[in-house]
């Protein structure tokens, strides 16, 4: 398997790429919404699974939510269910 085929699981900090900027904005918006709801995911970051060798930048970027404790998962589930109930 070549590096082009294998996902890169390391966080990316290059905010100049439009795809990465979009993911950073989405991460920040989600973090702000969760904070307002009283939930904090401690390990949110941005990942770029594959780099487009032709352009030297990410084809797309993902918001990685990371892991959380059971109480945080329950709080997140409650926020989601409350939103659905509206």
N, C-alpha and C positions, 0 to 999 in steps of 0.2 A: 504494500500500500504506500503510495507516495504522499508527501506532505500536502499536496493539493487535494487528495481524497480524504485525508484524515482531519477530523474537526480539531480546531485549536481551542483548548479549554482555558487558556489564560485570558485574564481580563485585558481589555484594550483601552488605551487612554487617548488615542489620536482622534480628537474631536473635530478635525478638519473635514473628514469624510461626511457627505450628506447622510449616508446610512447610519453612521455612528452618531451624528448629531441628532437624528430622528430618534434613535434608541435612547440617548441620554435625556432628551426632552420627555420621552414617554416614561422613563424610569423616575425622573424628578416629579412628573405629574402624578404618577401612581404613589410615590412616597408621600407627597403632600396630601393626597386624598386619604391614604391610610392613616397618616398622622392625625388628620381631622377626625377620623373615625376612632382614634385611640389605639391603633395597631401600628407596630413598627417591625418591619422585616430587617434584621440586622445585617444581612449579607447581600444586598442587592448590588449588582454590577452589570457591566455590559460585556458580551462575548461576541466574537466574530468567528463563526465556525469555519468558514473557508475564505481565503483571500483569492481574488481574481488576479492571476499572474499577469494577465495582459494589461490591466490598468493599475496594478500595484495597490489596490484598495479593496475593502470588503465588499462582497456582493450584497450582503445584508448583515445586520447586527441584531442580536437578541438581548432582551432584558432578562438577565438571569436573576431569579428571585431568591436563590440560595435555600438554605435550610432554616427551620425555625423550631422553637420548642412546642410542645403539645399545647400549652396555654395560648401561645400566639396563634397556632393553627385553629384552635377553638374560637378565639376572638375574631379571626378572619372569617371563619364560617358564619359566625353570628352576624357580622356586618353584611355579608353577602345575602344571607337569608332575610335580614331586615330590609335590604334593598329590593329583594324579590317580592316581599310582602306588600310593598307600596302599591 
